[in-house]
Amino acid sequence: MVSLCKKIAGSKWFQNFIIVVIILAGVLVGIQTYGEKVDQWTPIIDTLDWIVLIIFTAEVFIKITAEGNQPQNYFKDTWNLFDFFIVVACYAGPFLGDNAEFLPVLRLIRILRVFKLVTALPELQLIVGALLRSIPSMAYISLLLGLLFYIYGAMAVFLFGPNDPIHFENLQVGILSLFRVITLEDWTDIMYINMYGCDNYGYGDNEALCTNPSGSPILASLFFVSFVLIGTMIVLNLFIGVIMNGMDEMKAETEIKAKVERKNKEDGMNIKNEMHLLIDKVDALKEELSLLTHLYEEEKNGKPVLQDIQRQVNGDNLDI
């Protein structure tokens, strides 16, 4: 049973089958978003949901059984824990029923099944692992970006608040407007409003809010261009650099694990070969021991077997 489960869990066809089932689970979740339009298909969808859940349960059972006498090894893998949590959470669905209070939770559980695709594809595991590995470094970059937003937001309120109350009325609105700027979403409109004044640009339908127009062409251009250069071109690229570094580390770690597994497999094959050779030697020794025992018994019963064999050998040598 253990060897069969181990063979199935490590087979390529089983992994591809699980990927297809995960995609089917994702399609079912997408269909259920149409609400009343698919009510007539609800029995079929529910049946397919149960089939998917049973397959996921069987996958967990096969992988745990494949660990043999150490089933706890299954839970040492983070991805296995994630799969196990999703399966257990899905079984909570029937107990929640159609209660409207728990309906969002039930839908969330069904959506989580799509995330199993990450555990089924090693390439996605590599990317997610790189992101998780990059979180500590990303936290410091986020802190730096937060300081940048805070400083520039306060400056923008003091410099452009009277002219542009829609975007820089207070600190929180100013930071939100700067977030729009850093994503490059029509950021030039905000810059032009403060370059030419709210009475000349951007406030056509909000003239009542433009109570204190004052354009600052040089100051506004320097402010927004410097913010875009620092925020978008430098700080945000630091996130990319950290993620790429995490990718390199994950690739190196994956290669090391692959080499270790390959080495263990080769060592296992060498041990098996040595065991086979040793077994052959033991069998040969058993045959020799049996022959010697037989000769001893014949000699003990008064039959000069050894002498006859020796004379025959000597006679053969003389004939030669």
C-alpha positions as CSV (number, residue, x, y, z in Angstrom):
1,M,0.0,0.0,0.0
2,V,2.8,2.4,0.9
3,S,4.8,1.7,-2.2
4,L,1.7,2.1,-4.4
5,C,0.8,5.4,-2.8
6,K,4.4,6.6,-3.1
7,K,4.4,5.6,-6.8
8,I,1.1,7.4,-7.4
9,A,2.1,10.6,-5.5
10,G,5.4,10.9,-7.5
11,S,3.9,10.1,-10.9
12,K,3.6,12.8,-13.5
13,W,0.1,11.8,-14.6
14,F,-1.2,12.2,-11.0
15,Q,0.2,15.7,-10.7
16,N,-1.3,16.6,-14.1
17,F,-4.7,15.1,-13.0
18,I,-4.7,17.2,-9.9
19,I,-3.9,20.4,-11.9
20,V,-6.9,19.6,-14.2
21,V,-9.1,19.2,-11.1
22,I,-7.9,22.5,-9.6
23,I,-8.7,24.2,-12.9
24,L,-12.2,22.6,-12.8
25,A,-12.7,23.9,-9.2
26,G,-11.8,27.4,-10.4
27,V,-14.2,27.2,-13.3
28,L,-17.0,26.1,-10.9
29,V,-16.2,29.1,-8.6
30,G,-16.4,31.4,-11.6
31,I,-19.8,29.9,-12.7
32,Q,-21.2,30.4,-9.2
33,T,-20.6,34.2,-9.5
34,Y,-23.4,34.5,-12.0
35,G,-26.0,33.9,-9.2
36,E,-29.6,33.4,-10.4
37,K,-28.5,32.9,-14.0
38,V,-27.1,29.5,-13.1
39,D,-29.7,28.4,-10.5
40,Q,-30.9,25.7,-12.8
41,W,-27.4,24.2,-12.8
42,T,-27.1,24.2,-9.1
43,P,-27.5,20.4,-8.5
44,I,-24.8,19.7,-11.2
45,I,-22.5,22.3,-9.7
46,D,-22.9,20.9,-6.2
47,T,-22.3,17.4,-7.4
48,L,-19.1,18.5,-9.2
49,D,-18.1,20.4,-6.0
50,W,-18.3,17.2,-4.0
51,I,-16.4,15.2,-6.6
52,V,-13.6,17.8,-6.5
53,L,-13.5,17.7,-2.7
54,I,-13.4,13.9,-2.7
55,I,-10.5,14.0,-5.2
56,F,-8.6,16.5,-3.0
57,T,-9.2,14.4,0.0
58,A,-7.9,11.3,-1.8
59,E,-4.8,13.3,-2.7
60,V,-4.1,14.1,0.9
61,F,-4.7,10.5,1.9
62,I,-2.3,9.2,-0.8
63,K,0.4,11.7,0.1
64,I,0.2,10.9,3.9
65,T,0.2,7.1,3.2
66,A,3.2,7.5,0.9
67,E,5.2,8.7,4.0
68,G,4.9,5.1,5.4
69,N,5.7,4.8,9.1
70,Q,6.3,8.6,9.4
71,P,3.0,10.2,8.3
72,Q,4.0,13.4,10.2
73,N,6.5,14.1,7.5
74,Y,3.6,15.2,5.3
75,F,2.9,18.1,7.6
76,K,6.5,19.3,7.6
77,D,6.0,20.7,4.1
78,T,4.3,24.2,4.1
79,W,2.5,23.5,0.8
80,N,1.1,20.3,2.2
81,L,-0.2,22.2,5.2
82,F,-1.9,24.6,2.9
83,D,-3.6,21.8,0.9
84,F,-4.7,20.1,4.1
85,F,-6.2,23.3,5.5
86,I,-8.2,23.9,2.3
87,V,-9.6,20.4,2.3
88,V,-10.6,20.6,6.0
89,A,-12.1,24.1,5.5
90,C,-14.1,22.8,2.5
91,Y,-15.7,20.2,4.7
92,A,-17.1,23.0,6.9
93,G,-19.3,24.1,4.0
94,P,-22.1,21.5,4.5
95,F,-22.2,22.5,8.2
96,L,-22.6,26.2,7.4
97,G,-25.4,25.4,5.0
98,D,-27.0,28.3,3.1
99,N,-27.0,30.6,6.1
100,A,-26.6,34.1,4.7
101,E,-24.4,35.0,7.7
102,F,-21.8,32.4,6.7
103,L,-22.2,32.6,2.9
104,P,-19.2,34.9,2.4
105,V,-17.1,32.5,4.4
106,L,-18.3,29.5,2.3
107,R,-17.5,31.4,-0.9
108,L,-14.1,32.3,0.3
109,I,-13.4,28.7,1.1
110,R,-14.4,27.7,-2.4
111,I,-12.2,30.4,-3.9
112,L,-9.2,29.2,-1.8
113,R,-9.3,25.9,-3.7
114,V,-8.0,27.7,-6.8
115,F,-4.8,28.6,-4.8
116,K,-4.0,24.9,-4.8
117,L,-2.7,25.5,-8.3
118,V,0.3,27.1,-6.5
119,T,1.1,23.9,-4.7
120,A,0.7,21.8,-7.9
121,L,3.1,23.8,-10.0
122,P,6.7,24.0,-8.8
123,E,7.2,27.2,-10.9
124,L,4.5,29.0,-9.0
125,Q,5.9,27.7,-5.7
126,L,9.2,29.3,-6.7
127,I,7.6,32.7,-7.4
128,V,5.5,32.6,-4.2
129,G,8.5,31.4,-2.2
130,A,10.6,34.3,-3.6
131,L,7.8,36.8,-2.6
132,L,7.6,35.4,0.9
133,R,11.4,35.4,1.3
134,S,11.5,39.1,0.1
135,I,8.9,40.3,2.7
136,P,11.5,41.3,5.4
137,S,13.5,43.5,2.9
138,M,10.2,44.8,1.3
139,A,9.1,46.0,4.8
140,Y,12.1,48.3,5.0
141,I,11.5,49.6,1.5
142,S,7.9,50.1,2.3
143,L,9.0,52.1,5.4
144,L,11.2,54.3,3.1
145,L,8.3,54.7,0.7
146,G,6.0,55.7,3.5
147,L,8.5,58.4,4.7
148,L,8.6,59.6,1.1
149,F,4.8,59.9,0.9
150,Y,4.6,61.6,4.3
151,I,7.2,64.2,3.5
152,Y,6.0,65.0,0.0
153,G,2.4,64.9,1.2
154,A,3.0,67.5,3.9
155,M,4.9,69.6,1.5
156,A,2.2,69.4,-1.2
157,V,-0.5,70.5,1.3
158,F,1.5,73.5,2.3
159,L,2.6,74.5,-1.2
160,F,-0.5,73.5,-3.3
161,G,-3.4,73.2,-0.9
162,P,-4.8,76.7,-1.4
163,N,-4.6,76.4,-5.2
164,D,-5.7,72.7,-5.5
165,P,-8.1,71.8,-2.6
166,I,-9.4,68.7,-4.5
167,H,-6.1,66.9,-4.5
168,F,-4.3,68.6,-1.5
169,E,-6.9,69.7,0.9
170,N,-5.3,67.8,3.8
171,L,-2.5,65.3,4.5
172,Q,-4.5,62.1,3.8
173,V,-6.0,63.5,0.6
174,G,-2.6,64.7,-0.4
175,I,-1.0,61.3,0.2
176,L,-3.8,59.6,-1.8
177,S,-3.2,62.0,-4.7
178,L,0.5,61.3,-4.6
179,F,-0.3,57.6,-4.8
180,R,-2.1,58.4,-8.0
181,V,1.0,60.3,-9.2
182,I,3.4,57.5,-8.3
183,T,1.2,55.0,-10.3
184,L,1.5,57.4,-13.3
185,E,-2.3,57.6,-13.6
186,D,-2.8,61.0,-15.3
187,W,-0.3,62.5,-13.0
188,T,0.5,65.3,-15.4
189,D,-3.1,66.7,-14.9
190,I,-2.3,67.2,-11.2
191,M,1.0,68.8,-12.1
192,Y,-0.5,71.2,-14.7
193,I,-3.3,72.3,-12.2
194,N,-0.5,73.5,-9.9
195,M,1.7,74.8,-12.7
196,Y,-1.0,77.0,-14.3
197,G,-3.5,77.5,-11.5
198,C,-6.9,75.9,-10.9
199,D,-8.6,78.8,-12.8
200,N,-6.7,77.9,-16.0
201,Y,-6.5,74.1,-16.0
202,G,-8.5,71.2,-14.6
203,Y,-11.2,72.9,-12.6
204,G,-13.8,73.5,-15.4
205,D,-16.6,71.8,-13.6
206,N,-15.4,72.7,-10.1
207,E,-14.9,76.4,-10.3
208,A,-16.6,76.9,-6.9
209,L,-13.7,75.1,-5.3
210,C,-11.1,77.2,-7.0
211,T,-11.1,80.0,-4.5
212,N,-7.4,80.9,-4.4
213,P,-5.8,80.2,-7.8
214,S,-2.1,80.5,-7.9
215,G,0.2,78.8,-10.4
216,S,3.8,77.9,-9.7
217,P,5.3,76.6,-13.0
218,I,8.8,76.0,-11.8
219,L,8.0,74.8,-8.3
220,A,5.2,72.5,-9.3
221,S,7.3,70.9,-12.1
222,L,10.3,70.4,-9.9
223,F,8.1,68.9,-7.1
224,F,6.2,66.4,-9.2
225,V,9.0,65.4,-11.5
226,S,11.3,64.8,-8.5
227,F,8.6,62.8,-6.8
228,V,8.0,60.6,-9.8
229,L,11.8,60.1,-10.3
230,I,12.4,59.1,-6.7
231,G,9.2,57.2,-6.1
232,T,8.6,55.5,-9.3
233,M,12.0,55.1,-10.9
234,I,14.0,54.4,-7.8
235,V,12.0,53.2,-4.8
236,L,9.5,51.0,-6.7
237,N,12.4,49.5,-8.6
238,L,13.9,48.6,-5.3
239,F,10.9,46.3,-4.8
240,I,11.7,44.6,-8.1
241,G,15.3,44.3,-7.1
242,V,14.5,42.6,-3.8
243,I,12.0,40.2,-5.5
244,M,14.6,39.3,-8.2
245,N,17.2,38.7,-5.4
246,G,14.6,36.5,-3.7
247,M,14.1,34.6,-6.9
248,D,17.8,34.0,-7.3
249,E,18.0,32.7,-3.7
250,M,15.0,30.4,-4.2
251,K,16.4,29.0,-7.5
252,A,19.8,28.3,-5.8
253,E,18.0,26.6,-2.9
254,T,15.8,24.6,-5.3
255,E,18.9,23.5,-7.2
256,I,20.6,22.5,-4.0
257,K,17.6,20.4,-2.9
258,A,17.4,18.8,-6.3
259,K,21.1,17.9,-6.1
260,V,20.7,16.5,-2.6
261,E,17.7,14.4,-3.7
262,R,19.5,13.2,-6.8
263,K,22.6,12.3,-4.7
264,N,20.4,10.5,-2.1
265,K,18.7,8.6,-5.0
266,E,22.1,7.6,-6.5
267,D,23.4,6.6,-3.1
268,G,20.2,4.5,-2.6
269,M,20.8,2.9,-6.0
270,N,24.4,2.2,-5.1
271,I,23.3,0.6,-1.8
272,K,20.8,-1.5,-3.6
273,N,23.5,-2.7,-6.0
274,E,25.9,-3.5,-3.2
275,M,23.1,-5.4,-1.4
276,H,22.4,-7.4,-4.5
277,L,26.1,-8.3,-4.9
278,L,26.2,-9.2,-1.2
279,I,23.2,-11.4,-1.6
280,D,24.7,-13.2,-4.6
281,K,27.9,-13.8,-2.6
282,V,25.9,-15.2,0.3
283,D,24.0,-17.5,-2.0
284,A,27.3,-18.7,-3.5
285,L,28.7,-19.3,-0.1
286,K,25.6,-21.3,0.9
287,E,26.0,-23.5,-2.2
288,E,29.7,-24.1,-1.3
289,L,28.8,-24.8,2.3
290,S,26.1,-27.3,1.2
291,L,28.5,-29.1,-1.1
292,L,31.2,-29.3,1.6
293,T,28.6,-30.6,4.1
294,H,27.5,-33.3,1.6
295,L,31.1,-34.3,1.0
296,Y,31.8,-34.4,4.7
297,E,28.8,-36.7,5.3
298,E,29.8,-39.0,2.5
299,E,33.4,-39.2,3.9
300,K,31.9,-39.8,7.4
301,N,29.9,-42.8,6.1
302,G,33.1,-44.5,4.8
303,K,32.9,-43.3,1.2
304,P,36.2,-41.9,0.1
305,V,34.6,-39.2,-1.9
306,L,37.4,-36.6,-1.5
307,Q,40.1,-39.2,-2.4
308,D,38.2,-40.3,-5.5
309,I,37.8,-36.7,-6.6
310,Q,41.5,-36.1,-6.0
311,R,42.5,-39.2,-8.0
312,Q,40.2,-38.2,-10.8
313,V,41.7,-34.7,-10.9
314,N,45.3,-36.2,-10.8
315,G,44.4,-38.7,-13.5
316,D,42.9,-35.9,-15.7
317,N,46.1,-33.9,-15.2
318,L,48.2,-37.0,-16.2
319,D,46.1,-37.5,-19.3
320,I,46.6,-33.9,-20.2
